[in-house]
Amino acid sequence: MRPGSSSQVVMTRAKKSPARKKGSTSRSTARASARSSGRFPRFLKALLFSSLASFGAASYVLNPQWRVPAPVQEALAQLGWPQHRAPHREQPRPQQREQTAPATAPIAVPAGAPAQTMFSECRQFFPHSRPPEVPGSQKLREVCFSAFAILHNGQTKTPVFVAERLNRQMLTQAQGQRRTDKFYAEARLPRAERAELDDYRGSGFSRGHMAPAADMSTAEGMAQSFSLANMVPQDQTHNGGAWSAIEQDTRKYVMRAAGDVYVFTGPVYSDKPKTIGSGVAVPSYLYKVVYDATSGRSWVHWQANAASTKAGPPISYEEFVRRTGLKLLPAGG
């Protein structure tokens, strides 16, 4: 057979068999139709997904919390397309929010009028979880820490009181903590109402802890105890002498106590106190209220903020209230 003869035979047969040609044409048409019908659903799928993607992108820009409605999610699943998920956004940790959030609003009552404090986030530092009543001021702010609570006075830039709840287990853990000595200004207080590090430089006064660093049972509590919101300008000799002895005696008592002991520490001022730096008031006296929740006993250390002060007997809680107007313990103990 000569080259090309095969094609001639096919052509001849095609002419003699028109029915076979018709069948071949039908099969070709069917195959083409099948290919078209296959492409058409794929085109619809692509169009649907593209539209949903565009709609989702626009919706997410306008509202990052947007989610694809459930019926659309099901349709995408049936078509084999991945379901839409809004990108995950990591939320700030509570501790990060605490560092940047402002302190509570001032307790707005007329100066001298009774003011009931709230301390809604740290009531554990108060007997029976009942925060105290104090004479009001326009610049009183409640500040919670992990190991103590502070009622801060923006006029004196020092605490009204610092509240702690202590027990034997806490103080045993505190003995293993390393003192940090990293003092810092309390960022949660308005700048105009807080003490700064520069206020104490060259003043001749110590940055006297109200909640002592030696009471802190955790590294976090130790670090927070060096907030200047926890400090008052204190005579250096008094701080390292008679006052230090009172702090140590209080810890010794807590180690012997059967349960929790609540301690309130703070300053007392004259009518026109001396100030250091940008207006940080220097207290005339310091107090430490000690309340044994198990026995119901209470007493108050009261000392002049002076180098000549010697450790002496405590005064009664009733006498303390008469001198200061601070009702730190619940009525009836």
C-alpha positions in Angstrom: 0.0 0.0 0.0 1.4 3.4 -1.0 1.7 6.1 1.6 -1.5 8.1 1.8 -3.7 5.2 0.7 -5.1 4.7 4.1 -6.6 8.2 4.2 -8.1 7.6 0.8 -9.9 4.5 2.0 -11.3 6.3 5.0 -12.6 9.1 2.8 -14.2 6.6 0.4 -15.8 4.8 3.3 -17.1 8.0 4.8 -18.8 8.9 1.5 -20.4 5.5 1.3 -21.5 5.4 4.9 -23.2 8.7 5.7 -25.0 7.2 8.7 -21.6 6.5 10.4 -20.6 10.1 9.7 -23.8 11.3 11.3 -23.1 9.1 14.4 -19.6 10.4 14.7 -20.8 13.9 14.5 -23.3 13.2 17.2 -20.6 11.8 19.5 -18.4 14.8 18.9 -21.2 17.1 19.7 -22.0 15.2 22.8 -18.4 15.3 23.9 -18.2 19.0 23.3 -21.5 19.5 25.1 -20.2 17.5 28.1 -17.0 19.6 28.2 -19.0 22.8 28.1 -21.4 21.6 30.7 -18.4 20.7 32.9 -16.8 24.1 32.4 -20.0 25.9 33.1 -20.4 24.7 36.8 -16.7 25.4 37.4 -17.2 28.9 36.0 -20.2 29.4 38.4 -18.2 28.1 41.3 -15.3 30.5 40.5 -17.7 33.4 40.1 -19.5 32.5 43.4 -16.3 32.2 45.3 -14.9 35.4 43.9 -18.0 37.3 44.7 -18.1 36.0 48.3 -14.4 36.7 48.8 -14.8 40.3 47.6 -17.9 40.7 49.8 -16.1 39.2 52.7 -13.1 41.4 52.3 -15.2 44.5 52.1 -17.3 43.4 55.1 -14.3 42.7 57.2 -12.8 46.1 56.5 -16.0 47.7 57.7 -16.5 45.3 60.6 -13.6 43.1 61.7 -15.9 41.0 63.8 -18.0 40.0 60.7 -18.7 36.3 60.1 -20.0 34.6 57.0 -23.7 33.7 57.5 -24.3 30.0 58.2 -26.2 29.3 54.9 -23.4 30.7 52.9 -20.9 28.6 54.9 -22.9 25.5 54.0 -23.0 26.4 50.3 -19.3 26.8 50.3 -18.8 23.5 52.0 -20.9 21.7 49.4 -18.9 23.3 46.6 -15.7 22.1 48.2 -14.4 25.6 49.0 -12.8 26.4 52.3 -15.0 28.3 54.8 -14.3 31.9 55.7 -12.7 32.6 59.1 -12.1 36.0 60.4 -8.4 36.5 61.3 -7.7 35.8 65.0 -6.8 38.9 67.0 -4.9 38.4 70.2 -6.5 40.3 73.0 -4.4 42.3 75.5 -3.7 40.4 78.7 -5.4 41.6 81.9 -2.1 42.6 83.3 -1.3 44.7 80.2 -4.6 46.5 80.4 -4.0 47.1 84.1 -0.7 48.8 83.4 -2.3 51.2 80.8 -5.8 51.7 82.2 -6.4 54.8 84.3 -7.1 54.5 88.0 -10.7 54.6 89.2 -12.4 58.0 89.1 -12.0 60.2 92.1 -14.5 59.6 95.0 -16.5 62.7 94.4 -17.8 63.8 97.9 -17.5 67.1 99.8 -14.2 67.3 101.6 -14.5 65.9 105.1 -17.8 64.2 104.5 -17.9 60.4 105.0 -16.9 58.4 101.9 -17.5 54.7 101.5 -14.7 53.1 99.4 -15.5 50.3 97.0 -12.3 48.4 95.9 -14.5 46.2 93.7 -11.5 44.4 92.2 -9.5 43.7 95.4 -11.9 43.3 98.3 -9.8 40.4 99.6 -7.5 42.8 101.4 -10.3 43.9 103.8 -11.9 42.1 106.8 -15.1 40.4 105.7 -14.4 41.9 102.2 -15.8 45.2 103.4 -13.7 48.3 102.4 -13.7 51.1 104.9 -15.3 54.5 105.3 -13.0 57.5 105.2 -13.3 61.3 105.3 -14.0 62.4 101.7 -11.7 64.3 99.3 -12.0 65.3 95.6 -8.8 63.4 94.7 -9.1 60.0 96.4 -8.5 57.1 94.0 -8.6 53.3 94.6 -5.7 51.4 93.1 -5.5 47.6 93.3 -2.2 45.6 93.3 -1.7 41.8 93.5 -0.6 41.8 97.2 -2.2 45.0 98.6 -4.7 47.8 97.9 -4.1 51.6 98.1 -6.4 54.5 98.7 -4.4 57.3 97.1 -4.8 61.0 97.8 -3.9 63.2 94.8 -3.6 66.3 97.0 -0.7 64.9 99.1 0.5 62.5 96.3 0.7 59.8 99.0 -1.6 57.0 100.3 -4.4 57.5 102.7 -3.9 53.9 103.6 -2.4 50.7 102.2 -4.3 47.5 103.0 -2.7 44.0 103.3 -4.0 40.5 104.2 -1.2 38.4 105.7 -0.8 34.9 107.1 1.9 32.5 108.1 2.0 30.8 104.7 2.5 34.1 102.8 5.3 35.3 105.1 7.0 31.9 104.8 7.0 32.3 101.0 8.1 36.0 101.3 11.3 34.9 103.0 12.5 33.5 99.7 11.9 36.6 97.7 14.8 38.8 96.4 14.4 42.5 97.1 14.4 44.4 93.8 14.7 48.1 94.9 13.4 49.3 91.5 11.3 52.3 92.5 8.9 53.7 89.8 6.2 56.3 89.4 2.6 54.8 89.3 1.4 55.3 85.7 -2.2 54.5 86.7 -2.4 57.8 88.6 -2.7 61.2 86.8 0.6 62.8 86.5 -0.5 65.9 88.5 -1.6 63.6 91.4 1.4 61.2 91.7 4.9 61.3 93.1 7.8 61.1 90.7 11.3 59.7 91.3 12.8 63.2 91.0 10.6 64.4 93.9 12.7 62.3 96.3 16.1 63.0 94.9 18.1 65.3 97.2 15.1 65.7 99.6 16.8 64.1 102.6 13.9 61.8 103.1 13.6 58.0 102.4 11.0 56.5 100.1 9.2 54.8 103.0 7.2 51.7 102.2 3.7 51.5 103.6 3.3 47.9 102.6 6.8 46.6 103.3 8.8 44.8 100.6 9.5 42.1 103.2 5.8 41.2 103.3 5.6 40.3 99.6 5.2 36.5 98.9 5.6 36.7 95.1 8.0 38.3 92.6 5.1 40.4 91.2 4.1 41.6 94.7 7.8 42.5 95.4 8.1 44.5 92.2 4.8 46.3 92.8 5.7 47.3 96.3 8.2 49.7 94.9 5.5 51.9 93.3 5.8 55.4 94.6 2.0 55.2 95.3 3.1 52.9 98.2 5.6 55.5 99.6 5.7 58.5 101.8 8.7 60.8 102.5 10.0 59.3 105.7 12.8 60.3 108.1 15.7 58.1 107.2 16.6 57.3 110.8 13.0 56.5 111.7 12.6 54.4 108.6 15.6 52.2 109.4 15.1 52.2 113.2 11.9 52.3 115.2 9.6 51.9 112.2 11.5 48.9 110.9 11.2 47.3 114.3 7.4 47.7 114.2 7.3 46.1 110.8 9.4 43.1 112.0 7.2 42.7 115.2 4.1 42.7 113.0 5.5 39.9 110.9 6.5 37.9 114.0 2.9 38.2 115.2 1.5 37.1 111.9 3.7 34.0 112.0 2.2 33.1 115.3 -1.4 33.9 114.4 -4.0 31.1 113.7 -5.3 32.7 110.5 -5.4 35.9 108.5 -4.2 39.2 109.9 -5.2 42.5 108.2 -2.8 45.4 108.3 -3.5 49.0 107.3 -0.6 51.4 107.1 -0.5 55.1 106.3 0.5 58.7 107.0 -1.1 61.5 109.1 -0.5 65.2 108.2 -0.6 68.5 110.0 -2.8 71.3 108.6 0.0 72.7 106.5 2.5 69.9 105.9 6.0 70.4 104.5 6.4 69.2 101.0 9.2 67.9 98.8 9.7 68.0 95.0 6.6 69.0 93.1 4.3 68.9 96.2 4.7 65.5 97.8 3.5 66.0 101.4 5.7 64.9 104.4 3.7 63.2 107.1 3.9 64.2 110.8 2.9 60.7 111.9 2.7 57.2 110.6 0.3 54.5 111.7 -0.1 50.7 111.4 -3.5 49.2 112.2 -3.2 45.4 113.0 -6.4 43.3 113.1 -6.4 39.6 113.9 -9.5 38.2 112.1 -9.4 34.9 114.1 -9.2 36.4 117.6 -10.9 39.7 116.9 -8.0 41.6 118.5 -6.8 45.0 117.1 -4.2 47.6 118.0 -2.5 50.5 116.3 1.1 51.6 116.2 1.3 55.4 116.1 4.7 57.1 115.6 6.1 60.5 114.9 8.0 60.7 111.6 11.2 61.9 113.3 14.7 60.6 114.0 14.1 60.8 117.7 11.1 58.5 117.7 11.4 55.4 119.9 9.3 52.3 119.8 6.5 52.5 122.3 3.2 50.8 123.3 0.4 50.9 120.7 -2.9 52.8 121.1 -6.4 51.4 120.8 -8.3 51.3 117.6 -11.0 53.6 119.1 -8.3 56.2 119.9 -7.0 55.9 116.3 -10.5 56.6 114.9 -10.9 59.6 117.2 -7.5 61.1 116.0 -7.9 60.4 112.3 -11.6 59.8 111.4 -10.5 56.7 109.5 -12.9 53.8 110.1 -10.7 51.1 108.6 -12.3 48.1 110.3 -15.9 46.9 110.1 -18.2 47.9 112.9 -18.0 45.3 115.6 -14.6 44.0 114.3 
